[in-house]
Amino acid sequence: MTINNISGVNSVKGCSGIEKSAQTVKLPEQDTITLSSEAKAMGEVYAISEELRAVPDIRMDKVEAAIQKLKDPDYINQTVINNVADKIVDMLGV
């Protein structure tokens, strides 16, 4: 294949009439974002869920206190038994 009549790129002509533009206006170089109330609420939920992940599932201080109470022979008496029985009945809705 032969391509004929290819000439070089003409230099840019007629550029002498270019004038400098007026003073440029500088805009602040600070970007901003706006969050919707839904996005803010989701962020709060995320932050709270992250805090809850840090809390252990088992509160060892409560477990230790219960163990100490159960070791005390005077702790389990008729009053404690009645209170526990009442709570069980209430939970079962009987």
The 8 nearest C-alpha neighbors of each residue, nearest first, counted from 0:
[[1, 2, 3, 4, 5, 6, 7, 8],
 [0, 2, 3, 4, 5, 6, 7, 8],
 [1, 3, 0, 4, 5, 6, 7, 8],
 [2, 4, 5, 1, 6, 0, 7, 8],
 [5, 3, 6, 2, 7, 1, 8, 0],
 [6, 4, 3, 7, 2, 8, 1, 9],
 [5, 7, 4, 8, 9, 3, 2, 10],
 [8, 6, 9, 5, 10, 4, 11, 3],
 [7, 9, 10, 6, 11, 5, 12, 4],
 [10, 8, 7, 11, 12, 6, 5, 13],
 [9, 11, 12, 8, 7, 13, 14, 6],
 [10, 12, 9, 13, 14, 8, 15, 7],
 [13, 11, 14, 10, 15, 9, 16, 17],
 [12, 14, 15, 16, 11, 17, 10, 9],
 [15, 13, 16, 12, 17, 11, 18, 10],
 [14, 16, 13, 17, 12, 18, 11, 19],
 [17, 15, 14, 18, 13, 19, 12, 11],
 [18, 16, 15, 14, 19, 13, 20, 12],
 [19, 17, 20, 16, 15, 21, 14, 22],
 [18, 20, 21, 17, 22, 16, 23, 15],
 [21, 19, 18, 22, 23, 17, 24, 16],
 [20, 22, 23, 19, 24, 18, 25, 17],
 [21, 23, 24, 20, 19, 25, 18, 26],
 [24, 22, 21, 25, 20, 26, 19, 27],
 [23, 25, 26, 22, 21, 27, 20, 28],
 [26, 24, 23, 27, 28, 22, 29, 21],
 [25, 27, 28, 24, 29, 23, 30, 22],
 [28, 26, 29, 25, 30, 24, 31, 23],
 [27, 29, 26, 30, 25, 31, 24, 32],
 [28, 30, 27, 31, 26, 32, 25, 33],
 [31, 29, 28, 32, 27, 33, 26, 34],
 [32, 30, 29, 33, 28, 34, 27, 26],
 [33, 31, 34, 30, 35, 29, 38, 39],
 [32, 34, 35, 31, 36, 38, 39, 30],
 [35, 33, 38, 39, 36, 32, 37, 40],
 [34, 36, 38, 37, 39, 33, 40, 41],
 [35, 37, 39, 38, 40, 34, 41, 33],
 [36, 38, 40, 35, 39, 41, 34, 42],
 [39, 37, 41, 35, 40, 36, 34, 42],
 [40, 38, 36, 42, 41, 37, 43, 35],
 [41, 39, 43, 37, 42, 38, 36, 44],
 [42, 40, 38, 44, 43, 39, 45, 37],
 [43, 41, 39, 45, 40, 44, 38, 46],
 [42, 44, 46, 40, 45, 41, 47, 39],
 [45, 43, 41, 47, 42, 46, 48, 40],
 [44, 46, 42, 48, 43, 47, 41, 49],
 [47, 45, 43, 49, 48, 44, 42, 50],
 [48, 46, 50, 44, 49, 45, 43, 51],
 [47, 49, 51, 45, 50, 46, 44, 52],
 [48, 50, 52, 46, 47, 51, 45, 53],
 [51, 49, 47, 53, 48, 52, 46, 54],
 [52, 50, 48, 54, 53, 49, 47, 55],
 [51, 53, 49, 50, 54, 48, 55, 47],
 [52, 54, 51, 50, 55, 49, 48, 56],
 [55, 53, 51, 52, 56, 50, 57, 58],
 [54, 56, 57, 53, 58, 52, 51, 59],
 [57, 55, 54, 58, 52, 53, 59, 51],
 [58, 56, 55, 59, 62, 61, 54, 60],
 [59, 57, 60, 61, 56, 62, 55, 54],
 [58, 60, 62, 61, 57, 63, 64, 55],
 [59, 61, 63, 58, 62, 64, 65, 57],
 [62, 60, 64, 59, 63, 58, 65, 57],
 [61, 63, 59, 65, 64, 60, 66, 58],
 [62, 64, 66, 60, 65, 61, 59, 67],
 [63, 65, 61, 67, 62, 66, 60, 68],
 [66, 64, 68, 62, 67, 63, 69, 61],
 [67, 65, 63, 69, 68, 64, 62, 70],
 [66, 68, 70, 64, 65, 69, 63, 71],
 [69, 67, 65, 71, 66, 70, 74, 64],
 [70, 68, 66, 71, 67, 65, 74, 72],
 [69, 71, 67, 68, 72, 66, 74, 65],
 [70, 72, 68, 69, 74, 73, 67, 75],
 [73, 71, 74, 70, 75, 69, 68, 76],
 [72, 74, 71, 75, 76, 70, 68, 69],
 [75, 73, 71, 72, 76, 68, 69, 79],
 [76, 74, 73, 79, 72, 80, 77, 69],
 [77, 75, 79, 78, 74, 80, 73, 72],
 [76, 78, 80, 79, 81, 75, 82, 74],
 [77, 79, 81, 80, 76, 82, 75, 83],
 [80, 78, 82, 81, 76, 77, 75, 83],
 [79, 81, 77, 83, 78, 82, 84, 76],
 [80, 82, 84, 78, 79, 83, 77, 85],
 [83, 81, 79, 85, 84, 80, 78, 86],
 [84, 82, 86, 80, 85, 81, 79, 87],
 [83, 85, 81, 87, 82, 86, 80, 88],
 [86, 84, 82, 88, 83, 87, 81, 89],
 [87, 85, 89, 83, 88, 84, 90, 82],
 [86, 88, 90, 84, 89, 85, 91, 83],
 [87, 89, 85, 91, 86, 90, 93, 92],
 [90, 88, 86, 92, 87, 91, 85, 93],
 [91, 89, 87, 92, 88, 86, 93, 85],
 [90, 92, 88, 89, 93, 87, 86, 85],
 [93, 91, 89, 90, 88, 87, 86, 85],
 [92, 91, 88, 89, 90, 87, 85, 86]]
